[in-house]
């Protein structure tokens, strides 16, 4: 009788098994899981279970919801009606809803302000002293430092609070719920 070692499956390996089963893993992870599945039965069992679940999920056909039903669901859920397309709403969505675009727009605005302050028109003499220009330069550097900190804080908030907690956590909970449903279904099928 052949005796195999028990292989400890940690969370990272478990996620790699799931990704490989769903076809989302990189080539090296797929190869690693393939060899581990050949060597360890518990890895093979998990991989086969998730692969069967993946096939079941991918075999589900899409059904389209009629617009009238979608509107009723929106009303019941209390969601707001989408605003009519307007230039202001489109501009706001494009510029201010994306941190990278808003950072670029702020940088362009600052560059325009700085260059317009230093470009001299012919026949125009500067009325500012060197001390005033130095003070304005110092204030500009401080303003840029503040803007940099705001964007850094925004990036941290986006990564840590929004993406990790508000997006990633519900997705993981949903996937766990689906996996639990399929595991219960498989148990019921085995009993019958």
Backbone bond lengths (Angstrom), bond angles and torsions (degrees), N, CA, C in turn:
res aa  C-N    CA-C-N  psi(-1)  N-CA   C-N-CA  omega(-1)  CA-C   N-CA-C  phi
1 X - - - 1.456 - - 1.527 108.41 -
2 X 1.325 115.14 128.27 1.455 120.49 -176.86 1.533 109.14 -83.20
3 X 1.332 115.81 128.79 1.458 121.34 -179.54 1.525 109.03 -104.81
4 X 1.332 116.00 125.59 1.465 119.57 179.11 1.517 108.86 -108.54
5 X 1.312 114.63 149.62 1.456 120.30 178.10 1.529 109.01 -75.22
6 X 1.320 114.41 150.84 1.465 120.01 174.83 1.517 107.97 -83.10
7 X 1.310 117.16 129.89 1.452 121.50 -178.29 1.520 108.71 -104.64
8 X 1.349 116.38 124.40 1.455 121.42 -179.81 1.524 109.26 -76.78
9 X 1.325 116.35 124.65 1.458 121.96 -179.46 1.524 107.90 -103.70
10 X 1.326 115.62 107.38 1.456 119.70 177.62 1.535 109.67 -86.80
11 X 1.326 115.54 178.58 1.469 120.14 -175.49 1.527 112.22 -63.40
12 X 1.324 117.18 -38.71 1.469 120.64 -179.53 1.527 110.83 -64.34
13 X 1.337 116.24 -45.62 1.461 119.78 178.25 1.526 110.49 -65.41
14 X 1.316 116.25 -38.90 1.465 120.77 178.94 1.523 110.21 -59.64
15 X 1.331 116.69 -44.02 1.474 120.58 178.06 1.526 111.15 -64.75
16 X 1.331 117.01 -37.58 1.468 119.80 178.41 1.530 110.80 -66.98
17 X 1.331 116.87 -36.97 1.470 120.76 177.06 1.532 109.47 -62.61
18 X 1.330 115.79 -45.33 1.473 120.26 179.57 1.523 110.18 -61.76
19 X 1.343 116.65 -47.15 1.464 119.92 -179.61 1.523 111.85 -61.90
20 X 1.324 116.58 -39.78 1.465 119.78 179.24 1.529 110.42 -66.95
21 X 1.316 116.80 -40.10 1.461 120.59 -179.49 1.529 111.55 -65.99
22 X 1.323 116.08 -35.94 1.465 120.25 -179.61 1.524 112.20 -86.85
23 X 1.335 117.39 -4.16 1.457 121.04 177.82 1.518 113.25 82.80
24 X 1.333 117.86 16.53 1.459 121.50 -177.39 1.523 112.90 -100.26
25 X 1.308 118.54 -2.67 1.468 121.41 -175.87 1.525 110.47 -82.80
26 X 1.328 114.18 158.79 1.454 120.22 175.12 1.521 109.63 -74.28
27 X 1.308 116.31 168.81 1.460 121.57 -175.45 1.527 112.10 -61.50
28 X 1.345 116.69 -39.60 1.460 119.46 -178.80 1.523 111.42 -69.28
29 X 1.334 116.96 -38.49 1.461 120.03 177.31 1.526 110.96 -67.12
30 X 1.321 117.00 -38.34 1.467 119.76 177.85 1.527 110.94 -61.52
31 X 1.331 115.10 -43.92 1.469 119.43 179.92 1.524 110.22 -64.94
32 X 1.330 116.51 -43.26 1.467 120.75 179.29 1.533 110.85 -59.55
33 X 1.324 116.99 -46.97 1.470 120.97 -179.42 1.520 110.17 -65.74
34 X 1.325 117.75 -37.61 1.457 121.19 179.08 1.536 110.37 -59.84
35 X 1.335 116.18 -47.46 1.474 119.20 -179.16 1.531 111.76 -70.49
36 X 1.316 117.88 -37.32 1.464 119.77 176.81 1.530 110.76 -65.35
37 X 1.327 117.05 -37.50 1.467 120.79 179.46 1.526 110.95 -66.98
38 X 1.326 116.96 -33.87 1.465 119.52 177.17 1.524 111.51 -69.09
39 X 1.340 115.83 -33.49 1.456 120.69 -173.55 1.533 113.11 -89.19
40 X 1.352 117.88 -37.57 1.457 121.62 -173.75 1.530 110.58 -118.85
41 X 1.332 117.38 122.99 1.466 120.24 -176.84 1.532 113.94 -64.50
42 X 1.341 117.36 -33.00 1.467 117.97 -179.47 1.526 111.79 -68.39
43 X 1.319 117.56 -33.50 1.457 121.05 175.70 1.528 109.57 -68.68
44 X 1.341 116.59 -43.07 1.462 121.27 178.60 1.524 110.93 -61.84
45 X 1.344 116.14 -42.33 1.456 120.15 179.75 1.529 110.84 -60.43
46 X 1.353 116.60 -49.21 1.460 119.95 179.48 1.526 111.53 -62.12
47 X 1.326 116.39 -44.25 1.457 120.68 -179.44 1.529 110.57 -61.07
48 X 1.334 117.24 -44.97 1.468 120.72 179.38 1.527 111.38 -64.20
49 X 1.340 116.84 -39.66 1.468 120.22 179.35 1.531 110.79 -62.77
50 X 1.322 115.98 -47.44 1.466 119.51 -178.60 1.528 111.18 -69.76
51 X 1.317 117.76 -32.99 1.457 120.07 177.79 1.535 109.81 -67.25
52 X 1.340 116.97 -39.34 1.463 119.96 177.18 1.534 110.20 -65.16
53 X 1.324 116.26 -41.06 1.463 120.11 177.35 1.521 110.37 -63.03
54 X 1.326 116.46 -41.09 1.463 121.05 178.82 1.525 110.75 -61.08
55 X 1.322 116.02 -44.67 1.471 118.76 178.99 1.522 110.54 -63.08
56 X 1.342 116.65 -39.66 1.464 120.00 179.52 1.530 110.55 -65.55
57 X 1.317 116.68 -41.99 1.465 120.25 -179.82 1.521 110.53 -65.86
58 X 1.329 116.82 -43.60 1.459 119.67 -178.59 1.530 112.86 -71.55
59 X 1.322 117.05 -18.30 1.465 119.15 179.06 1.525 112.15 -84.12
60 X 1.317 117.52 -10.70 1.463 120.13 178.98 1.520 108.46 -68.65
61 X 1.314 115.52 128.30 1.458 119.59 -179.04 1.518 110.02 -85.71
62 X 1.310 115.14 145.94 1.457 120.43 179.08 1.516 108.83 -76.79
63 X 1.315 114.13 139.58 1.451 119.54 174.02 1.521 107.09 -120.39
64 X 1.297 115.43 137.40 1.449 119.67 -177.71 1.520 109.65 -95.12
65 X 1.316 114.85 136.82 1.451 121.67 -178.31 1.527 109.09 -90.68
66 X 1.321 117.86 132.22 1.466 119.70 177.19 1.536 110.65 -61.87
67 X 1.317 116.22 148.53 1.463 121.27 -177.66 1.527 112.20 -59.81
68 X 1.333 117.05 -36.89 1.463 119.96 -178.87 1.528 110.46 -63.44
69 X 1.332 116.65 -41.74 1.456 120.78 179.48 1.523 110.71 -67.94
70 X 1.314 116.81 -38.41 1.460 121.35 178.00 1.527 110.52 -62.42
71 X 1.341 117.09 -41.74 1.466 120.55 178.29 1.526 110.70 -64.57
72 X 1.328 118.25 -40.41 1.468 121.24 178.38 1.525 111.09 -63.35
73 X 1.334 116.59 -39.95 1.464 120.48 178.42 1.520 110.39 -64.41
74 X 1.327 117.30 -42.13 1.469 120.99 178.48 1.519 110.96 -61.69
75 X 1.328 116.56 -41.54 1.464 120.16 -179.32 1.527 109.93 -66.75
76 X 1.332 117.50 -44.72 1.467 121.43 179.42 1.520 111.48 -63.84
77 X 1.322 116.44 -38.14 1.464 120.51 -179.00 1.520 111.50 -75.53
78 X 1.312 117.03 -13.04 1.459 120.72 178.30 1.505 113.49 79.09
79 X 1.321 116.83 20.28 1.466 118.30 179.17 1.515 108.86 -78.05
80 X 1.315 114.87 149.83 1.460 120.18 -178.77 1.518 110.25 -75.59
81 X 1.296 114.13 151.19 1.454 119.58 175.48 1.518 108.99 -67.61
82 X 1.317 118.18 140.81 1.463 118.80 177.48 1.519 110.68 -65.64
83 X 1.316 115.49 142.04 1.455 119.62 -179.85 1.520 109.44 -71.56
84 X 1.313 113.08 153.21 1.463 118.52 176.26 1.518 108.43 -66.19
85 X 1.306 116.01 150.02 1.461 119.11 178.72 1.518 109.82 -62.91
86 X 1.300 114.66 125.53 1.445 120.00 176.65 1.516 107.90 -139.79
87 X 1.325 114.80 157.29 1.459 119.53 -179.79 1.523 110.41 -61.66
88 X 1.338 117.29 -44.55 1.464 120.55 -177.81 1.526 110.96 -61.93
89 X 1.325 117.45 -46.30 1.466 120.53 -179.07 1.529 110.73 -63.87
90 X 1.332 117.01 -42.49 1.465 120.22 178.22 1.521 111.14 -63.82
91 X 1.333 116.30 -43.90 1.463 120.72 179.49 1.524 110.07 -63.27
92 X 1.317 116.99 -45.50 1.476 120.95 179.00 1.527 110.67 -60.89
93 X 1.311 117.70 -45.49 1.462 121.41 -179.80 1.515 111.69 -61.86
94 X 1.326 116.16 -40.38 1.458 119.92 -177.34 1.522 111.94 -72.63
95 X 1.339 116.91 -44.63 1.465 120.01 -172.79 1.525 112.27 -85.84
96 X 1.311 117.82 -51.98 1.454 119.89 -169.07 1.523 114.18 -90.46
97 X 1.307 118.98 -16.95 1.461 120.03 -179.88 1.517 112.16 -83.70
98 X 1.333 116.98 -12.33 1.464 120.74 -179.71 1.526 108.39 -116.50
99 X 1.334 117.78 117.55 1.460 119.91 -177.49 1.525 113.74 -59.55
100 X 1.310 118.22 -37.86 1.468 120.12 -178.00 1.525 110.71 -66.51
101 X 1.325 117.53 -42.08 1.461 121.07 -179.59 1.527 109.93 -68.09
102 X 1.341 117.26 -41.53 1.461 118.79 179.76 1.529 110.90 -67.59
103 X 1.327 118.35 -34.47 1.469 120.98 176.13 1.526 109.73 -65.11
104 X 1.310 117.28 -42.85 1.461 121.59 178.26 1.527 110.49 -62.67
105 X 1.328 117.00 -44.17 1.468 121.06 -179.66 1.527 110.39 -63.31
106 X 1.335 117.25 -41.31 1.465 120.56 178.47 1.523 110.79 -64.72
107 X 1.334 116.77 -41.31 1.466 120.74 179.24 1.529 110.63 -63.76
108 X 1.325 117.72 -43.03 1.469 121.25 178.92 1.525 109.96 -63.40
109 X 1.329 117.45 -42.50 1.460 121.43 179.46 1.525 110.70 -62.33
110 X 1.307 118.19 -43.01 1.469 122.10 179.39 1.527 110.43 -65.61
111 X 1.332 117.28 -42.31 1.467 120.73 178.65 1.522 110.76 -62.55
112 X 1.316 117.31 -41.14 1.469 120.91 178.34 1.518 110.43 -63.42
113 X 1.308 117.35 -43.16 1.466 120.72 -179.77 1.525 110.19 -64.33
114 X 1.329 116.96 -44.89 1.465 120.30 -178.66 1.525 111.16 -65.29
115 X 1.340 116.91 -45.83 1.465 118.86 -179.26 1.522 111.55 -66.71
116 X 1.301 118.20 -36.47 1.465 119.16 179.00 1.525 110.96 -68.19
117 X 1.326 118.04 -26.62 1.461 120.60 178.19 1.522 111.42 -74.06
118 X 1.324 118.07 -28.84 1.460 120.97 -175.46 1.526 114.34 -99.67
119 X 1.293 118.18 -14.00 1.463 120.11 178.39 1.519 108.16 -80.76
120 X 1.295 115.40 126.61 1.472 120.52 -178.20 1.519 109.53 -98.74
121 X 1.296 114.12 134.25 1.456 119.19 173.87 1.524 107.75 -81.13
122 X 1.335 118.22 148.90 1.462 119.32 178.06 1.529 110.59 -63.07
123 X 1.316 116.24 134.49 1.459 121.07 179.45 1.510 113.14 81.36
124 X 1.331 117.54 8.71 1.462 120.28 -179.62 1.519 108.56 -114.80
125 X 1.297 116.12 122.64 1.452 119.68 178.54 1.518 109.21 -100.16
126 X 1.317 114.68 141.15 1.452 120.31 179.20 1.514 110.35 -67.31
127 X 1.305 115.94 136.19 1.460 121.40 179.69 1.519 110.87 -100.71
128 X 1.312 116.62 8.54 1.454 120.12 -174.99 1.526 109.96 -104.98
129 X 1.309 114.52 142.76 1.461 119.64 177.59 1.527 109.36 -84.36
130 X 1.322 115.89 168.65 1.470 120.36 179.11 1.521 110.74 -63.47
131 X 1.320 117.92 -33.92 1.478 121.58 179.19 1.534 110.45 -65.68
132 X 1.339 116.12 -40.35 1.467 119.68 179.85 1.531 110.63 -67.40
133 X 1.311 116.44 -39.78 1.464 120.40 177.91 1.525 109.71 -65.66
134 X 1.339 117.61 -41.63 1.470 121.16 178.39 1.524 110.70 -63.55
135 X 1.345 116.43 -40.83 1.459 120.23 177.83 1.527 110.95 -64.36
136 X 1.337 116.61 -42.57 1.472 120.22 177.87 1.525 110.60 -63.46
137 X 1.314 117.55 -38.92 1.465 121.76 177.84 1.531 110.53 -62.87
138 X 1.339 115.92 -43.77 1.473 121.03 178.90 1.530 110.14 -63.04
139 X 1.330 116.90 -43.99 1.461 121.01 -179.92 1.530 111.37 -65.36
140 X 1.326 116.40 -36.14 1.469 120.18 177.24 1.517 110.52 -64.73
141 X 1.333 116.62 -43.37 1.469 119.96 177.78 1.521 111.21 -62.04
142 X 1.334 116.93 -40.41 1.463 120.51 178.15 1.530 110.57 -64.78
143 X 1.334 116.05 -41.72 1.468 119.64 179.05 1.525 110.91 -63.12
144 X 1.337 116.23 -41.80 1.471 119.46 178.32 1.526 111.19 -65.63
145 X 1.326 116.95 -36.37 1.472 119.89 177.47 1.520 110.47 -64.90
146 X 1.328 116.66 -40.89 1.477 120.33 178.69 1.524 110.01 -64.91
147 X 1.331 116.96 -44.25 1.469 120.38 178.88 1.527 110.21 -62.00
148 X 1.334 117.06 -41.47 1.469 120.46 177.55 1.518 111.65 -60.86
149 X 1.331 117.28 -41.53 1.472 120.75 179.07 1.530 110.68 -65.64
150 X 1.343 116.08 -41.41 1.473 119.70 179.16 1.522 110.27 -61.26
151 X 1.347 116.89 -44.08 1.465 119.18 179.87 1.525 111.19 -67.88
152 X 1.319 117.35 -35.36 1.462 120.88 177.32 1.527 110.50 -64.76
153 X 1.343 116.20 -44.81 1.467 120.30 177.82 1.526 110.92 -64.39
154 X 1.341 116.20 -39.18 1.467 119.98 178.29 1.523 110.73 -62.99
155 X 1.321 116.63 -41.63 1.466 120.34 179.11 1.527 110.42 -63.99
156 X 1.337 117.44 -43.32 1.474 120.54 178.57 1.517 110.65 -62.18
157 X 1.342 116.58 -44.69 1.463 120.35 179.51 1.520 110.82 -62.28
158 X 1.323 115.88 -42.33 1.460 120.25 179.83 1.523 110.98 -62.03
159 X 1.326 116.63 -46.85 1.470 120.00 -177.77 1.519 112.24 -70.55
160 X 1.345 116.60 -49.20 1.465 120.32 -171.17 1.516 113.23 -81.01
161 X 1.331 117.71 -46.22 1.455 119.61 -173.84 1.519 112.58 -89.67
162 X 1.317 116.21 -50.01 1.468 118.53 -172.34 1.519 111.59 -78.04
163 X 1.342 117.18 -56.86 1.463 119.10 -175.45 1.525 111.84 -69.09
164 X 1.331 117.27 -45.75 1.469 119.68 -175.55 1.519 112.13 -70.86
165 X 1.333 116.43 -48.65 1.464 119.42 -172.53 1.521 113.21 -88.49
166 X 1.329 116.49 -45.85 1.468 118.61 -171.87 1.516 113.48 -89.01
167 X 1.311 117.66 -19.52 1.464 119.94 179.26 1.523 110.37 -108.36
168 X 1.326 116.16 -53.97 1.462 120.25 -174.78 1.520 113.74 -66.15
169 X 1.331 116.76 -43.69 1.458 120.07 -176.84 1.536 112.32 -63.24
170 X 1.362 120.59 -47.55 1.466 119.14 177.39 1.534 113.16 -62.78
171 X 1.332 117.20 -34.57 1.464 119.91 178.18 1.524 109.47 -65.18
172 X 1.339 117.08 -45.86 1.465 120.22 177.98 1.515 111.62 -61.32
173 X 1.347 117.03 -42.42 1.459 119.71 178.66 1.527 110.76 -62.82
174 X 1.332 116.76 -41.28 1.465 120.43 179.28 1.518 111.71 -64.12
175 X 1.335 116.28 -43.66 1.467 119.70 178.75 1.528 110.70 -64.90
176 X 1.336 117.11 -40.14 1.467 119.89 177.37 1.519 110.99 -62.63
177 X 1.345 116.47 -39.35 1.455 120.08 179.71 1.533 110.44 -65.16
178 X 1.316 116.76 -43.44 1.467 120.94 178.58 1.527 110.23 -63.32
179 X 1.337 116.66 -44.18 1.467 120.03 178.53 1.519 111.24 -62.22
180 X 1.338 117.29 -41.37 1.463 120.31 177.88 1.521 111.30 -63.05
181 X 1.335 116.79 -40.20 1.465 120.07 178.30 1.531 110.94 -63.20
182 X 1.318 116.62 -43.40 1.459 119.49 178.66 1.523 111.69 -68.11
183 X 1.329 117.95 -35.68 1.462 120.47 177.15 1.521 110.30 -65.10
184 X 1.347 117.50 -42.48 1.464 120.58 177.68 1.527 110.69 -63.98
185 X 1.342 116.81 -40.03 1.458 120.71 179.11 1.526 110.65 -63.90
186 X 1.335 115.86 -42.02 1.467 119.65 178.63 1.520 111.24 -64.65
187 X 1.348 118.10 -37.88 1.458 121.49 177.78 1.526 110.07 -64.10
188 X 1.350 116.19 -42.55 1.466 120.42 179.79 1.534 110.76 -65.04
189 X 1.336 117.10 -38.43 1.448 120.03 178.13 1.525 111.55 -65.15
190 X 1.325 116.82 -37.44 1.461 121.32 179.92 1.532 111.07 -68.93
191 X 1.346 116.48 -32.34 1.459 120.07 179.26 1.524 110.34 -71.70
192 X 1.311 116.70 -34.24 1.471 120.42 -179.13 1.483 108.50 -79.44
